[in-house]
Amino acid sequence: MGGTEHLTVQREGATLVLTLNRPEARNALSLPMLVGLYDGWVEADEDDAVRSIVLTGAGGAFCAGMDLKALAGRGLEGEQYRDRLKADPDLHWKAMLRHHRPRKPVIAAVEGHCVAGGTEILQGTDIRVAGASATFGLFEVRRGLFPIGGSTVRLQRQIPRTHALEMLLTGRPYTAQEAADIGLIGHVVPDGTALEKALAVAEQINACGPLAVEAVKASVYETAELTETDGLAAELRRGWPVFDTADAKEGSRAFAEKRPPVYRRA
């Protein structure tokens, strides 16, 4: 497993847990964190034993966005990773899920601050859980900045446009309950239990056929902006091959035999 000084990686069964680990800065994005995140997405994609990913933060926060001191040129930790960024100038956008979508489902477990770049990364995840006192928001306009992590495109596709524009144009904070009410997150749980809930959801996903799960996720995103006719055609292209897999046959047999299925990604 990979990881850096600002991003830890661990396994919980078939779930890869990526933890933003810079609590002294409320997990503000740094170069070591971005490199670790990108490497984590790649590890999950390439390892067939990984069936889901949980993204969370250390120290009671999710992510407070970009390190503004670094953005202003007043030092950037992790100079040893500069060669990685030079070799792949798109690495930071892939890390933030702007230019990369993992094949496996990504579940966000949010405690505390999830603002600015944190809310932008959140929009690249698939399922979202938050502690009751978590805070969300896109604060960029209050600082004369632009939320260039994808929010002006993605947010209006994930929540009603009136709510998206209010969040983008006011730069105000949102409570976890407000975020749930507008559809930005799916679960509000007691503080300190977001990771536990996210892992429980991951376990439910892990019990399903991995080829089916990956095909369903791909189909949802592939067809999101298509017409219904084109979307249904694309769904057939994604879905029919799943029925010919050994996993599909195993799932049917296990159901008939009233036992848990044993999937082998075949």
Buried (B, 14 or more C-beta within 10 A) or exposed (E): EBBBBBBBBEEBEBBBBBBBBBBEBBBBBBBBBBBBBBBBBBBBBEBEEBBBBBBBBBBBBBBBBBBEEBEEEEEBBBEEBEEBBEEEEEBBBBBBBBEBBBBBBBBBBBBBBBBBBBBBBBBBBBBBBBBBBBBBBBBBEEEEBEBBBBBBEBBBEBBEEEBBEBBBEBBEBBBBEBBBBBEBBBBBBEBEBBBEBBBBBBBEBBEBBBBBBBBBBBBEEBBEEEEEEEBEEBBEEBEEEBEEBEBBEBBEEBEEEEEEBEBEEE
